[in-house]
């Protein structure tokens, strides 16, 4: 015979089972369904020996200048997914990124990890960075990358409604450099899995990125020797021809 407390527990358990949870509110489709929109990308479909280096979470006062020096040394252009609050703090670095021929893209203003973020809140985050970049640099970025690589209907729709394409990254090109692996591990992960059209995920912000910088210095000449050229995200996804400085 069930007690009153036991019946209450059973009732709560049934509610928990049948009522939708917070997670169920986030509608997530298969990747190919988002790709069919023509506004969401993980990599380029190409046979050309062309790849894109992308860097998240900057600009950073120590890492970003050193990275820019490396890219200049190797005559390579990349795409920087910047966080608005760091552009606010270091606007001169955003200017330098653009002045040296790299592409800037949007990675929200506050960089909060939240898969359940509402569409309105995310649009505010994206637009705040768009307005800041337009004020500082004179243009609105083409691409948006969601924090943590989260993608739901609301996250995708927020970017598309602001006329921005969503660029994630090639799933096999995330060496998790943010977790602090050694340079050898980062470089091996990229080099062992590289294929034409890849979008490589790395970070210039968020902490000490010395191992990432060493890996970048190693992989660029090796990939060039293998016949690869480097492009910005826009060049990779919207053009068949890289800029001369990317090869």
matplotlib code that plots the C-alpha trace (Angstrom):
import matplotlib.pyplot as plt

x = [0.0, 1.5, 1.9, 0.9, 4.6, 5.0, 2.1, 3.5, 6.9, 5.3, 3.3, 6.4, 8.3, 5.5, 5.5, 9.3, 8.9, 6.1, 6.6, 9.2, 12.5, 14.4, 16.7, 13.8, 13.0, 16.2, 15.3, 18.4, 18.3, 20.7, 23.7, 22.7, 19.4, 21.1, 23.6, 20.7, 19.8, 22.9, 23.8, 25.4, 28.8, 31.3, 33.8, 33.9, 33.1, 36.1, 38.8, 41.2, 44.1, 42.7, 42.1, 41.2, 42.8, 40.3, 41.0, 38.5, 38.1, 40.4, 41.8, 44.3, 46.9, 49.8, 48.7, 47.2, 50.2, 52.5, 50.1, 49.8, 53.6, 53.7, 51.0, 52.9, 56.2, 54.5, 52.5, 49.2, 45.8, 43.3, 39.9, 39.5, 36.2, 36.4, 34.6, 33.1, 34.1, 37.8, 37.5, 36.2, 39.2, 41.8, 40.5, 44.0, 44.3, 41.1, 42.5, 45.8, 44.0, 42.1, 45.1, 47.2, 44.6, 42.9, 39.1, 37.2, 34.0, 31.5, 31.8, 29.2, 29.9, 30.2, 31.2, 28.8, 28.4, 24.6, 23.0, 19.6, 20.2, 17.1, 17.0, 16.4, 19.3, 21.6, 20.6, 21.4, 24.8, 25.6, 24.3, 26.2, 29.4, 28.3, 27.6, 31.0, 32.9, 31.0, 31.9, 35.5, 36.3, 33.6, 31.9, 29.7, 31.2, 30.0, 30.2, 29.1, 30.4, 28.3, 30.1, 31.1, 29.9, 26.4, 23.8, 20.0, 17.2, 17.1, 20.9, 20.9, 17.9, 19.3, 22.3, 20.4, 17.9, 20.9, 22.0, 25.1, 26.2, 27.1, 30.5, 31.3, 34.5, 35.5, 34.7, 38.1, 40.0, 39.4, 42.7, 41.1, 44.0, 42.0, 42.5, 46.3, 47.8, 51.4, 52.4, 53.2, 49.7, 48.0, 50.1, 49.7, 45.9, 45.7, 48.3, 47.0, 43.4, 43.8, 41.7, 40.8, 38.2, 38.9, 38.1, 40.7, 39.6, 42.3, 42.2, 44.2, 42.2, 41.1, 44.4, 48.0, 48.2, 52.0, 51.6, 49.0, 51.4, 54.2, 51.8, 50.8, 54.5, 55.0, 51.9, 52.0, 55.2, 54.4, 51.0, 52.5, 55.0, 52.1, 50.6, 48.0, 47.1, 45.5, 42.4, 40.1, 36.6, 35.0, 37.6, 37.3, 33.5, 32.6, 35.4, 37.4, 40.5, 42.6, 44.3, 47.9, 49.1, 47.4, 49.6]
y = [0.0, 3.4, 6.1, 9.8, 10.6, 7.7, 8.9, 12.4, 11.1, 9.0, 12.0, 14.2, 11.4, 11.2, 14.9, 14.9, 12.1, 13.5, 17.3, 18.7, 19.7, 22.8, 20.9, 19.8, 23.4, 23.6, 22.2, 20.7, 19.4, 17.2, 19.0, 18.5, 20.2, 23.4, 23.2, 23.1, 26.6, 27.9, 29.9, 27.4, 25.8, 23.5, 23.4, 24.0, 21.3, 21.5, 19.5, 22.5, 22.2, 25.1, 25.4, 28.1, 28.9, 30.4, 31.8, 32.3, 34.3, 37.2, 39.7, 39.0, 41.6, 39.0, 36.2, 38.1, 40.3, 37.3, 35.3, 38.2, 38.3, 34.6, 34.9, 37.8, 35.8, 32.9, 35.3, 33.7, 35.2, 33.9, 34.6, 35.9, 35.2, 38.1, 38.6, 42.1, 42.9, 42.2, 44.4, 47.1, 46.6, 46.3, 48.1, 48.6, 44.9, 44.7, 47.4, 45.6, 42.3, 44.0, 46.2, 43.1, 41.5, 39.1, 38.7, 39.5, 37.6, 37.7, 35.5, 37.3, 40.2, 38.4, 34.8, 33.1, 29.4, 28.8, 26.3, 27.4, 31.1, 32.7, 34.0, 37.6, 37.5, 36.0, 38.6, 41.3, 39.7, 39.4, 42.8, 44.5, 43.2, 44.0, 47.7, 47.9, 46.5, 48.8, 51.7, 50.7, 49.2, 50.5, 47.2, 44.4, 40.9, 38.3, 35.3, 34.4, 31.5, 30.4, 30.0, 26.4, 25.4, 25.1, 25.1, 25.0, 26.4, 29.6, 30.1, 29.6, 31.8, 34.6, 34.9, 34.5, 37.1, 39.5, 38.6, 36.6, 33.2, 30.7, 29.1, 26.2, 24.2, 20.8, 18.3, 16.5, 19.9, 20.7, 19.9, 21.3, 23.7, 25.5, 22.5, 23.0, 20.2, 20.4, 21.9, 18.4, 17.2, 20.2, 20.0, 16.3, 16.5, 19.1, 17.5, 13.9, 14.8, 17.6, 17.5, 20.1, 22.6, 22.2, 24.9, 24.6, 25.7, 27.3, 30.0, 33.2, 34.2, 32.7, 32.1, 31.1, 30.1, 29.6, 26.0, 27.0, 29.6, 27.1, 24.7, 27.4, 28.1, 24.4, 23.4, 26.3, 25.4, 21.7, 22.2, 24.5, 21.9, 19.4, 21.8, 23.5, 27.2, 29.3, 31.4, 33.5, 32.0, 34.2, 33.2, 29.5, 29.4, 32.0, 32.0, 29.4, 31.5, 32.3, 35.7, 35.7, 36.3, 33.1, 30.6]
z = [0.0, -1.0, 1.5, 0.9, 0.5, -2.0, -4.1, -4.2, -5.3, -8.0, -9.2, -9.4, -11.2, -13.8, -14.3, -14.8, -17.4, -19.4, -19.2, -21.6, -19.9, -20.6, -22.9, -25.0, -25.9, -27.9, -31.4, -33.0, -36.5, -38.3, -39.7, -43.4, -42.7, -41.6, -44.5, -47.0, -45.9, -47.7, -44.6, -42.4, -43.0, -41.5, -44.3, -48.1, -50.6, -52.9, -54.4, -54.3, -51.9, -49.9, -46.2, -43.7, -40.3, -37.9, -34.4, -31.7, -28.5, -29.1, -29.5, -26.7, -25.8, -25.8, -28.1, -31.0, -31.8, -31.7, -33.9, -36.4, -36.6, -37.4, -40.1, -41.6, -41.5, -43.4, -45.7, -44.7, -44.1, -41.5, -40.0, -36.5, -34.6, -32.2, -28.9, -28.7, -25.2, -26.1, -29.2, -26.8, -24.6, -27.4, -30.5, -31.9, -32.3, -34.3, -36.6, -37.0, -37.9, -40.7, -41.8, -42.3, -44.6, -42.3, -41.9, -38.8, -37.8, -34.9, -31.8, -29.7, -27.3, -23.9, -24.9, -22.6, -22.9, -23.1, -25.5, -24.2, -25.0, -26.3, -29.9, -28.7, -26.3, -28.8, -31.4, -29.0, -28.4, -32.1, -33.0, -30.2, -31.7, -35.2, -34.2, -32.4, -35.4, -37.8, -35.6, -35.2, -38.6, -41.0, -41.8, -40.5, -40.5, -42.9, -40.5, -37.0, -34.9, -31.9, -28.6, -28.0, -31.4, -30.2, -32.9, -32.4, -34.5, -32.4, -32.6, -36.4, -36.9, -34.8, -37.1, -40.3, -39.3, -38.9, -42.4, -41.2, -42.3, -39.6, -39.8, -37.4, -38.2, -39.7, -37.0, -37.5, -37.2, -33.6, -31.7, -28.5, -28.1, -25.4, -23.1, -23.0, -25.1, -26.2, -29.6, -31.0, -30.2, -31.8, -34.9, -35.4, -35.0, -37.8, -40.1, -39.8, -40.7, -43.2, -46.3, -49.0, -47.8, -44.1, -41.6, -38.8, -35.3, -33.0, -30.3, -29.8, -26.7, -23.5, -21.8, -22.5, -26.2, -26.5, -27.6, -30.2, -31.6, -31.9, -33.7, -36.2, -36.9, -37.5, -39.6, -42.1, -43.9, -43.8, -45.4, -48.0, -48.8, -49.3, -51.8, -49.6, -49.8, -47.0, -47.4, -45.2, -44.5, -47.2, -49.8, -48.9, -49.0, -51.6, -54.1, -56.0, -56.0, -52.9, -52.7, -53.8, -50.3, -49.1, -51.0]

ax = plt.figure().add_subplot(projection="3d")
ax.plot(x, y, z, "-o")
ax.set_aspect("equal")
plt.show()
